[in-house]
Structures are given as structure tokens and as C-alpha cells.
Amino acid sequence: QVQLVESGGGLVQPGGSLRLSCAGSRIFFSIYTMAWYRQAPGKQRELAATITSGGNTNYADSVKGRFAISRDNAKNTVYLQMNALKPEDTAVYYCNADNARLGASYWGQGTQVTVSS
């Protein structure tokens, strides 16, 4: 079955950077819109960034100018470069692959990001 595996999370100080990766397997990766969601403790999961199959990107206001989403279809991988991290960025970050025409949506298991001094 389809698998999405996130990596790159960890503990970082405020103002620091992290790069998350999400590798897909058994999926025709290039036709999916890829997204990063995050869920902080006690809060609902929220959309952080998306990138379409054509490479168009969109960001939540809370991360705009600090985060950058990109994809490498040859490697079946989507990335999230996170800069100028703040304590409020602390959350579990989830990778999502979505194709509305196929009615298909897949999730990774999540990776923890903690921003703290």
C-alpha cells in the first residue's frame, strides 16, 4: 500500500531552522498535491503549506515568509524548509498526498517539531 514517511523533526531553539522530508512509496507521486499539516497539543490539525503537481505553492499566514515547501518528483519526496522558528511552531507535522480526481488522500505518521530554549 501507499506509504508516506516523514523525517527531519527534532528540538530546535527559537530562531533556528529545520528541514522536514516526506518520502512516498507505491504512489504515482507527481500527480498528487502534497501538503504539510501540523497539530499542536490541544489544537486541531491545520494546514501549513501546499504544493500542487504543477509546483504552485500556498502557505498559511502564520508561516508565510518563514517556511518553504518544495518537491522532487524524481525522488518521490516533498520538503518543508522551516526558518526563523518560533515556540508556537511546536507541533507534530504531517505529510499529506491528495488527488481529488482519484478520490485519494494519504497521510504520513507525523514527525515532532519542538521549538524551545
VENPEUR-V267404 format. One record per residue. RES is the residue in three letters. PSI is psi in radians with two decimals (* if undefined). D_LAST is the distance of its C-alpha to the last C-alpha in whole Angstrom. Layout:
RES:PSI:D_LAST
RES:PSI:D_LAST
This chain:
GLN:2.98:40
VAL:2.41:37
GLN:2.40:34
LEU:2.18:30
VAL:2.02:28
GLU:2.67:24
SER:2.91:22
GLY:-0.08:19
GLY:3.00:16
GLY:-2.89:13
LEU:2.28:9
VAL:2.62:8
GLN:2.70:5
PRO:2.39:7
GLY:-0.16:10
GLY:-3.07:10
SER:2.66:13
LEU:2.68:15
ARG:2.04:19
LEU:2.56:20
SER:2.61:24
CYS:1.99:26
ALA:2.27:30
GLY:2.55:33
SER:2.64:36
ARG:0.74:39
ILE:2.43:39
PHE:1.37:40
PHE:-0.74:37
SER:-0.33:38
ILE:0.03:40
TYR:2.46:37
THR:2.24:34
MET:2.54:31
ALA:2.70:28
TRP:2.21:24
TYR:2.86:24
ARG:2.65:21
GLN:1.99:20
ALA:2.76:18
PRO:2.25:18
GLY:0.12:21
LYS:2.86:22
GLN:2.71:25
ARG:2.39:24
GLU:2.65:24
LEU:2.28:25
ALA:-0.82:23
ALA:2.60:25
THR:2.71:29
ILE:2.20:31
THR:3.04:35
SER:-0.46:37
GLY:-0.04:38
GLY:0.08:35
ASN:2.40:34
THR:2.72:31
ASN:2.56:29
TYR:2.60:26
ALA:2.59:25
ASP:-0.58:24
SER:-0.32:20
VAL:-0.12:20
LYS:2.32:23
GLY:-0.21:22
ARG:-0.57:19
PHE:2.63:20
ALA:2.19:23
ILE:2.47:25
SER:2.91:28
ARG:2.64:31
ASP:1.71:33
ASN:-0.49:36
ALA:-0.47:37
LYS:0.07:34
ASN:0.75:34
THR:2.44:30
VAL:2.55:28
TYR:2.72:25
LEU:1.87:22
GLN:2.12:20
MET:2.06:17
ASN:2.87:16
ALA:0.86:13
LEU:2.55:11
LYS:2.75:10
PRO:-0.56:9
GLU:-0.09:12
ASP:-0.12:13
THR:2.18:12
ALA:2.96:15
VAL:2.22:18
TYR:2.25:20
TYR:2.45:23
CYS:2.44:26
ASN:2.42:29
ALA:2.24:33
ASP:2.35:35
ASN:1.82:39
ALA:-0.62:41
ARG:-0.63:44
LEU:-0.24:44
GLY:0.57:42
ALA:2.39:40
SER:2.26:36
TYR:2.61:34
TRP:2.58:30
GLY:-3.13:28
GLN:-0.23:26
GLY:2.66:23
THR:2.38:19
GLN:2.30:16
VAL:2.16:13
THR:2.15:10
VAL:1.93:7
SER:2.57:4
SER:*:0
